[in-house]
Every structure is written in structure tokens, then in C-alpha cells.
């Protein structure tokens, strides 16, 4: 009988959600992460109710989540002249049984890391260790590890889960003929500014057009003395993608002065965009990128998850959410089949096809497609949005996206737990 653990390549949000899930269902696992030290890096992300449900079932509840973010109350799209195109409540205010959370990505990442270490022990996370490839064996898989000091080693596992992000070495070996990273022309600058929240106090706002917009939302509760909160912002323009990405690297620090001119005049009685941008201590530039879908996320005892499986544009605010759902779906398959290739096959069958469609949907602007429709019909400037696009058309568009992304309200609320309380993985069979 094999006693090898499941190897998880990558200690990001998806990898740690997988590790917490496997620990919960009694499957030994080890996380190999390339960085030498875990640090709270990044800016804001949104976690949809379908992911928050899974976090609660993992024992990461409201008290923990409120330390790294806050529940979102509203999702709104606003035209260039500052008039609403569409708005709706979010989370519990919308009727979900769980909130939607806007969180500081780095703080949330550290929350998952610390929770797993507390439950599984510090030796369950190997830092400074990157999984570079794998070899399938008679009783599982052998992972090739490259260490920060330049040395190499091998690790034997029952299974290998590739949670190693958009530049995944596991995916590259599984799909050697995959096309390069896809860039559609959108360029983003991200930052965080201490400012007073607007509208509901916890609103996600998309402002502008599909090709030229701001995304703004708070990722902390307001300071009780100053009323200021951490406001996450994304400034985005669309360039000609035919020349390809010309900068060095996919992520770099940028100066505010290098891009603030794109948003000159974006001043309204409820928001001063240039002032918001100038208030950030630092900004980061990166192109909006994804990868073409692949036909399968599995190669025998090896499976992909998170961005390694389905790197997608952030237009739907569901990249991290889907990684968490991946982890829980994988765990549910192991409850039924054990830590086996059959579990990976069931996981692949359940998610690969549908989520591949979400990748393409987000590439087509996801829920921000409403901005595109308004831009096409009136250039983004209007007096009465109902004269441009009817309330029913707007509501139907959003309902279609939610259904595709797996967080339609009634469907999610009625769904049984992904993993039943107290469930454990089916015992492995002798090999």
C-alpha cells in the first residue's frame, strides 16, 4: 500500500486551498513553493459567494475574513459621464447565503498559509522549492524539484497537483504544444489608496468603457477615527495587441505620472479619479493576460488547478474564486475515489469543459460586456440608460454570466455542501 503524500506544486491561493482541503479529508500532502519566504504581496481581489461558502466549510469563517477584507454590498457599472449603467446588490444583500468578500490578496494568502501550517505543521510547506517537472511511475509520480540554492532533488507522491500558476511548468510538460500566453491588448495599472469609501461604503465600481476604464472597491473596513479605508483601484486602457507585449516582464512597478494622463478629466461630484491615483504610494503595471483552454487538465496521476489550469482575465472577479472551487471539487472527488487517478479523472470531467467556456467568456469582457454594449450604442455617454439598453436586457446579460461562472443565487443556495461535514477520503487500495 502506498504511503506517499499528494504533492502540491505551488503555494498560492489555489495550492493552499487544496492543501487545506486534503488535510481536512485526511489525505497527507506536501506543498512545494518557489519563494523563500511567504509575504503578503498583491492588492485587491474579490471572492464570490461560491468560494466563500467553501472557505467557511474549511473553517475560514467571517471573523478571519473580516481581518483581511470586507463583505461587498454593491456591484455597479458607470458610464463616462458618471451616470449608472447597471447596479445590483452583492453577497447576502443580494439573497445569497454567503457574502462576497473584497480582500487584500496578500493578507488573504497569508491567512490560508498560516491556517494550513497550524493544522498540518511547518514541514508540510517546503519553501524555496520549485517543481520543474514530473515522471509517472507504477505507484504514482516523481516530481523534480529545483531548490533556491541551485540544488535539485526528487519527491515521490501518490499524485501531483499542479497549482503553479500561469507560467506552470507542470502544464508546459503536460501540453508541450500549447500556444504562448495570450494578450488581447488591455494594459492595467494597480494600486491602493487610503481614501473614504463611496456609494454604499463597500461598492465595486466599473467606470468608463470596455476599452478605457477604472475599477474601484475598498478592501478594508474604514478606520473608525479617520473614516479612511484601503481603496483598491485598477486603471485600464486597451492598446493594439498585434505587436505583442513590448515591456520586460509581465509585472513591474510603475510611476503614477506614466499613466495618470489617460484619466484626465475623470472628475465627478462623487469621485475624483486623478486624486485617487495620486494618493497611492506605489503602482504596478501588468498586461491583462490569459491562456487558451486545453482539452484536459489531467495526465494520469497529475492534474492542474487554479491559474495553471485556467488562467483567465480578471473581468469576472472569479479567478481566485474558481481556484478555491477547484480545490474543493478535487477534494470531493477524493472523498469518493480516494487519492487516485480515478479522482483526478472525475475532477477533470466535472470542471475542465465548463471552466474553459468561462475563460473565453471573460476574454470577451465577462460582466463588463455591458460597458462594451453601451459604448457601441452611444459612445458611453447618455442621459437615461433605459433609452440605450433596457432593464431586462441588462438583467438577462448579468444572469447569464453568473450562471456560467457558477454563482447563480438560487442554484448556489440550494446546492448541497461540496464536501459533507466530517467526510474523509476513501481509503487507498493496495498497489
C-alpha positions as CSV (number, residue, x, y, z in Angstrom):
1,X,0.0,0.0,0.0
2,X,1.4,3.4,-1.0
3,X,2.0,5.9,1.8
4,X,3.3,8.6,-0.4
5,X,1.7,12.0,0.1
6,X,0.0,14.1,-2.6
7,X,2.5,16.7,-3.9
8,X,1.1,20.2,-4.5
9,X,3.3,22.3,-6.8
10,X,2.7,25.9,-5.8
11,X,1.7,27.6,-2.5
12,X,-0.5,30.3,-3.9
13,X,-4.2,30.7,-3.1
14,X,-5.2,27.6,-5.1
15,X,-2.4,25.4,-3.8
16,X,-3.1,26.3,-0.2
17,X,-6.9,25.8,-0.6
18,X,-6.1,22.4,-2.0
19,X,-3.7,21.6,0.9
20,X,-6.3,22.7,3.5
21,X,-9.0,20.6,1.8
22,X,-6.8,17.5,1.7
23,X,-5.8,18.0,5.3
24,X,-9.5,18.2,6.2
25,X,-10.4,14.9,4.4
26,X,-7.4,13.0,5.8
27,X,-5.1,12.9,2.7
28,X,-1.4,13.6,3.5
29,X,0.0,16.3,1.3
30,X,3.1,18.5,1.0
31,X,3.3,21.9,-0.7
32,X,6.4,22.9,-2.6
33,X,6.6,26.7,-3.2
34,X,9.3,28.5,-5.1
35,X,9.6,31.6,-2.9
36,X,12.0,31.5,0.0
37,X,9.6,33.5,2.3
38,X,5.9,33.9,2.3
39,X,5.0,37.6,2.3
40,X,1.6,39.5,1.9
41,X,2.1,40.6,-1.7
42,X,-0.5,42.0,-4.1
43,X,-3.5,44.3,-4.0
44,X,-7.3,43.6,-4.1
45,X,-9.3,40.6,-5.3
46,X,-12.9,39.6,-5.0
47,X,-14.1,36.2,-3.6
48,X,-17.5,35.3,-4.9
49,X,-20.2,33.6,-2.7
50,X,-19.5,30.2,-4.2
51,X,-15.9,30.4,-2.9
52,X,-16.7,32.0,0.4
53,X,-19.1,29.0,1.1
54,X,-16.1,26.7,0.6
55,X,-13.9,28.8,2.9
56,X,-16.5,28.7,5.6
57,X,-16.7,24.9,5.2
58,X,-12.9,24.8,5.6
59,X,-13.2,26.7,8.9
60,X,-12.1,30.0,7.5
61,X,-15.1,32.0,8.7
62,X,-16.3,35.5,9.0
63,X,-14.0,36.5,11.8
64,X,-10.9,35.5,9.8
65,X,-12.2,37.0,6.6
66,X,-13.0,40.3,8.2
67,X,-9.4,40.7,9.2
68,X,-8.3,40.6,5.6
69,X,-11.2,42.4,3.8
70,X,-14.9,43.2,4.0
71,X,-18.2,42.0,2.5
72,X,-19.1,43.6,-0.7
73,X,-22.5,45.3,-0.9
74,X,-22.9,46.5,-4.4
75,X,-21.6,45.9,-8.0
76,X,-22.0,48.8,-10.3
77,X,-21.1,49.9,-13.8
78,X,-21.0,53.6,-14.5
79,X,-20.7,55.4,-17.9
80,X,-18.1,58.0,-18.9
81,X,-20.4,60.9,-17.8
82,X,-20.8,59.4,-14.3
83,X,-24.3,58.0,-14.8
84,X,-25.2,54.5,-13.7
85,X,-25.5,51.8,-16.4
86,X,-26.3,48.9,-14.0
87,X,-26.1,48.2,-10.3
88,X,-27.1,45.3,-8.1
89,X,-26.6,44.2,-4.5
90,X,-24.0,41.6,-3.8
91,X,-23.5,38.8,-1.3
92,X,-26.1,38.5,1.4
93,X,-27.7,41.7,0.3
94,X,-28.5,40.0,-3.0
95,X,-30.0,37.0,-1.3
96,X,-27.0,34.7,-1.2
97,X,-26.5,32.6,1.9
98,X,-22.9,33.7,2.0
99,X,-21.2,37.1,1.4
100,X,-19.0,38.2,-1.4
101,X,-15.6,39.4,0.0
102,X,-13.3,42.0,-1.3
103,X,-9.9,41.2,0.3
104,X,-6.3,42.2,0.3
105,X,-4.8,39.4,-1.8
106,X,-1.6,39.2,0.2
107,X,-3.3,39.2,3.6
108,X,-5.7,36.5,2.4
109,X,-2.9,34.4,1.1
110,X,-1.1,34.6,4.4
111,X,-4.3,33.7,6.2
112,X,-4.5,30.5,4.2
113,X,-0.8,29.7,4.7
114,X,-0.9,30.2,8.4
115,X,-4.1,28.1,8.7
116,X,-2.5,25.2,6.9
117,X,0.8,25.4,8.8
118,X,-1.2,25.5,12.1
119,X,-3.2,22.3,11.1
120,X,-0.6,20.3,9.2
121,X,2.8,21.5,10.7
122,X,5.5,23.7,9.3
123,X,7.2,20.7,7.5
124,X,4.1,20.4,5.2
125,X,5.2,23.6,3.3
126,X,8.6,23.5,1.6
127,X,9.8,27.0,0.7
128,X,12.5,27.8,-1.9
129,X,11.5,24.6,-3.8
130,X,10.0,24.8,-7.3
131,X,8.5,21.7,-9.0
132,X,10.1,21.7,-12.5
133,X,8.5,18.5,-14.0
134,X,7.4,15.0,-13.3
135,X,7.7,11.4,-14.2
136,X,4.8,9.0,-13.9
137,X,5.6,5.7,-12.0
138,X,4.0,2.4,-11.3
139,X,2.8,3.6,-7.9
140,X,2.2,7.4,-8.6
141,X,4.5,10.1,-9.7
142,X,8.0,11.5,-9.0
143,X,8.4,15.3,-9.0
144,X,11.6,17.0,-10.0
145,X,12.4,19.8,-7.5
146,X,14.8,22.7,-8.0
147,X,15.8,24.4,-4.8
148,X,16.7,28.1,-4.2
149,X,20.4,27.2,-3.6
150,X,20.6,25.7,-7.1
151,X,20.5,22.0,-5.9
152,X,17.9,19.6,-7.2
153,X,16.0,16.6,-5.7
154,X,13.2,14.3,-6.3
155,X,10.0,13.7,-4.4
156,X,7.7,10.7,-4.7
157,X,4.0,11.3,-4.5
158,X,0.7,9.4,-4.8
159,X,-0.5,12.2,-7.0
160,X,0.9,15.6,-8.2
161,X,-1.4,18.7,-8.3
162,X,0.0,21.5,-10.5
163,X,-1.0,24.7,-8.7
164,X,2.0,26.6,-10.1
165,X,0.2,29.5,-11.8
166,X,0.0,30.9,-15.3
167,X,3.7,30.0,-16.0
168,X,3.2,26.4,-14.8
169,X,6.0,24.0,-15.5
170,X,3.5,21.2,-15.0
171,X,1.2,22.4,-17.6
172,X,4.1,23.0,-20.0
173,X,5.1,19.4,-19.7
174,X,1.5,18.1,-19.9
175,X,0.8,20.3,-23.0
176,X,4.1,21.0,-24.7
177,X,2.5,22.3,-27.9
178,X,0.3,24.9,-26.0
179,X,0.3,28.4,-27.5
180,X,2.1,31.2,-25.7
181,X,0.4,33.4,-23.1
182,X,-2.4,35.4,-24.8
183,X,-2.5,39.2,-24.5
184,X,-5.6,40.9,-26.0
185,X,-4.3,44.5,-25.7
186,X,-5.5,45.5,-22.3
187,X,-2.9,47.1,-20.0
188,X,-3.6,47.6,-16.3
189,X,-2.1,49.7,-13.5
190,X,-3.0,48.6,-10.0
191,X,-2.7,50.4,-6.7
192,X,-4.2,51.0,-3.3
193,X,-5.0,54.5,-1.9
194,X,-6.2,55.4,1.6
195,X,-9.5,57.2,1.0
196,X,-13.1,57.4,2.1
197,X,-15.3,54.7,0.5
198,X,-18.1,55.8,-1.8
199,X,-21.7,54.9,-2.6
200,X,-22.6,52.1,-0.2
201,X,-19.2,52.1,1.5
202,X,-18.5,48.7,0.1
203,X,-19.2,49.1,-3.7
204,X,-17.4,47.5,-6.6
205,X,-17.5,50.1,-9.4
206,X,-16.5,49.7,-13.0
207,X,-16.3,53.2,-14.6
208,X,-15.8,54.2,-18.2
209,X,-15.9,51.9,-21.3
210,X,-14.8,48.4,-22.0
211,X,-11.5,49.7,-23.6
212,X,-10.9,52.6,-21.1
213,X,-12.0,52.2,-17.5
214,X,-11.4,52.3,-13.8
215,X,-12.3,49.6,-11.3
216,X,-12.6,50.7,-7.7
217,X,-13.5,49.0,-4.5
218,X,-12.5,49.0,-0.8
219,X,-10.5,46.1,0.7
220,X,-10.6,47.1,4.4
221,X,-13.1,48.3,6.9
222,X,-12.9,52.1,7.4
223,X,-10.7,53.4,10.2
224,X,-13.2,54.4,13.0
225,X,-11.2,57.7,13.6
226,X,-10.5,58.9,10.1
227,X,-13.1,57.1,8.0
228,X,-10.4,56.1,5.6
229,X,-10.2,52.6,4.1
230,X,-7.8,50.9,1.7
231,X,-9.3,51.5,-1.7
232,X,-8.1,49.1,-4.4
233,X,-8.1,50.5,-7.9
234,X,-7.3,49.3,-11.4
235,X,-6.7,51.7,-14.2
236,X,-7.0,50.1,-17.6
237,X,-6.6,51.1,-21.3
238,X,-6.6,48.9,-24.4
239,X,-3.7,49.1,-26.9
240,X,-3.1,47.4,-30.3
241,X,-2.2,43.8,-29.4
242,X,-0.8,42.9,-32.8
243,X,2.7,44.0,-31.9
244,X,2.8,41.8,-28.8
245,X,3.8,42.8,-25.3
246,X,6.9,45.0,-25.6
247,X,7.8,45.6,-21.9
248,X,10.2,43.4,-20.0
249,X,8.4,41.0,-17.7
250,X,4.7,40.6,-17.0
251,X,4.6,42.6,-13.8
252,X,6.6,45.7,-12.8
253,X,6.4,48.8,-10.6
254,X,5.3,51.9,-12.4
255,X,5.2,55.6,-11.7
256,X,1.8,57.3,-11.4
257,X,2.9,60.1,-13.8
258,X,3.4,57.5,-16.5
259,X,-0.3,56.8,-16.9
260,X,-2.4,59.3,-15.0
261,X,-2.9,61.4,-18.1
262,X,-5.1,58.7,-19.5
263,X,-7.7,59.7,-16.9
264,X,-7.5,63.5,-17.1
265,X,-11.0,65.0,-16.6
266,X,-12.4,61.9,-14.9
267,X,-13.8,64.1,-12.1
268,X,-17.3,63.8,-10.8
269,X,-19.2,65.1,-7.8
270,X,-18.9,61.7,-6.2
271,X,-15.3,60.7,-7.3
272,X,-12.1,62.4,-8.3
273,X,-10.1,59.7,-10.2
274,X,-6.9,61.6,-10.7
275,X,-6.8,62.4,-7.0
276,X,-7.4,58.8,-6.2
277,X,-4.5,57.7,-8.4
278,X,-2.1,60.3,-7.0
279,X,-2.9,59.1,-3.4
280,X,-1.2,55.7,-4.0
281,X,2.2,55.1,-2.6
282,X,3.1,52.7,-5.3
283,X,1.5,51.3,-8.5
284,X,2.1,48.1,-10.5
285,X,1.8,47.6,-14.3
286,X,0.8,44.4,-15.9
287,X,-0.9,43.4,-19.2
288,X,-4.2,41.5,-18.9
289,X,-3.3,38.0,-20.0
290,X,-4.7,34.5,-20.0
291,X,-4.1,31.2,-21.7
292,X,-6.1,29.3,-24.3
293,X,-8.1,26.5,-22.9
294,X,-6.7,23.0,-23.1
295,X,-8.6,19.7,-23.7
296,X,-7.7,18.2,-20.4
297,X,-6.3,19.1,-17.0
298,X,-5.0,15.6,-16.3
299,X,-2.2,13.3,-17.2
300,X,-2.5,10.1,-15.3
301,X,-1.6,10.9,-11.7
302,X,-1.1,14.6,-12.4
303,X,-3.7,17.3,-12.5
304,X,-3.8,21.0,-13.0
305,X,-5.8,23.5,-11.0
306,X,-6.1,27.3,-10.5
307,X,-4.3,29.5,-13.0
308,X,-2.2,26.5,-14.2
309,X,-5.4,25.1,-15.5
310,X,-7.5,28.1,-16.4
311,X,-5.7,31.4,-16.2
312,X,-8.4,34.0,-17.2
313,X,-8.9,37.7,-17.5
314,X,-9.9,39.2,-14.2
315,X,-13.1,40.8,-15.7
316,X,-15.3,38.4,-13.9
317,X,-13.6,38.7,-10.5
318,X,-13.6,34.9,-10.3
319,X,-10.0,33.7,-10.9
320,X,-9.2,33.1,-7.2
321,X,-12.8,32.0,-6.5
322,X,-12.6,29.3,-9.2
323,X,-9.2,28.1,-7.8
324,X,-10.9,27.6,-4.4
325,X,-13.8,25.8,-6.1
326,X,-11.2,23.6,-8.0
327,X,-9.7,22.6,-4.6
328,X,-13.0,21.7,-3.1
329,X,-14.2,19.8,-6.2
330,X,-10.9,17.9,-6.2
331,X,-11.4,17.0,-2.5
332,X,-14.9,15.8,-3.2
333,X,-13.6,13.5,-5.9
334,X,-11.1,12.1,-3.5
335,X,-13.8,11.5,-0.9
336,X,-15.5,9.3,-3.5
337,X,-12.5,7.7,-5.2
338,X,-9.6,8.1,-2.8
339,X,-6.3,9.8,-3.7
340,X,-6.3,8.1,-7.0
341,X,-6.1,8.7,-10.7
342,X,-9.9,8.0,-10.8
343,X,-10.4,11.0,-8.6
344,X,-8.4,13.2,-10.9
345,X,-10.4,11.8,-13.9
346,X,-13.7,12.7,-12.2
347,X,-12.4,16.2,-11.3
348,X,-11.3,16.8,-14.9
349,X,-14.6,15.6,-16.3
350,X,-16.5,17.9,-14.0
351,X,-14.7,21.1,-14.5
352,X,-12.4,21.3,-17.5
353,X,-15.0,21.8,-20.2
354,X,-17.3,24.2,-18.4
355,X,-14.5,26.4,-17.0
356,X,-12.8,26.5,-20.4
357,X,-16.0,28.3,-21.6
358,X,-15.7,30.8,-18.7
359,X,-12.1,31.6,-19.9
360,X,-13.5,32.5,-23.3
361,X,-16.4,34.4,-21.8
362,X,-14.1,36.6,-19.7
363,X,-11.9,37.2,-22.7
364,X,-15.0,38.6,-24.3
365,X,-15.2,41.1,-21.4
366,X,-17.2,38.9,-18.9
367,X,-19.7,41.0,-17.0
368,X,-18.0,44.2,-18.3
369,X,-19.6,43.3,-21.6
370,X,-22.4,45.7,-20.7
371,X,-19.8,48.6,-20.9
372,X,-19.0,47.4,-24.4
373,X,-22.6,47.3,-25.4
374,X,-23.2,50.8,-24.1
375,X,-20.1,52.1,-25.8
376,X,-21.2,50.6,-29.2
377,X,-24.6,52.2,-28.9
378,X,-23.9,55.6,-27.6
379,X,-20.1,56.1,-27.0
380,X,-20.6,55.6,-23.3
381,X,-22.4,59.0,-22.8
382,X,-26.2,59.1,-22.1
383,X,-28.9,60.8,-20.1
384,X,-31.2,57.8,-19.5
385,X,-29.6,54.3,-19.7
386,X,-33.1,52.7,-20.4
387,X,-33.0,54.5,-23.8
388,X,-29.8,52.7,-24.6
389,X,-30.3,49.3,-23.2
390,X,-33.4,48.0,-21.5
391,X,-33.5,46.9,-17.8
392,X,-34.4,43.4,-18.9
393,X,-31.5,43.2,-21.4
394,X,-29.1,44.3,-18.6
395,X,-30.5,41.8,-16.1
396,X,-30.5,38.9,-18.6
397,X,-26.9,39.6,-19.5
398,X,-25.8,39.5,-15.9
399,X,-27.8,36.4,-15.1
400,X,-26.2,34.6,-18.0
401,X,-22.7,35.4,-16.7
402,X,-23.5,34.3,-13.1
403,X,-24.9,31.0,-14.3
404,X,-21.8,30.3,-16.4
405,X,-19.4,31.2,-13.6
406,X,-21.2,29.0,-11.0
407,X,-22.7,31.6,-8.7
408,X,-26.3,31.9,-9.7
409,X,-28.2,32.7,-6.5
410,X,-30.9,30.0,-6.3
411,X,-28.6,27.3,-7.7
412,X,-25.9,28.0,-5.2
413,X,-28.2,28.4,-2.2
414,X,-29.9,25.1,-2.9
415,X,-26.7,23.1,-3.6
416,X,-25.5,20.6,-1.0
417,X,-22.1,21.1,0.5
418,X,-19.3,20.2,-1.9
419,X,-17.8,18.0,0.8
420,X,-20.1,16.7,3.5
421,X,-19.2,17.7,7.1
422,X,-16.8,15.2,8.6
423,X,-16.2,13.3,5.3
424,X,-12.9,11.7,4.7
425,X,-11.3,10.3,1.5
426,X,-11.9,6.8,0.5
427,X,-9.0,4.6,1.8
428,X,-6.4,3.8,-0.8
429,X,-6.2,0.3,-2.2
430,X,-3.1,-1.8,-2.3
431,X,-0.8,-1.3,-5.3
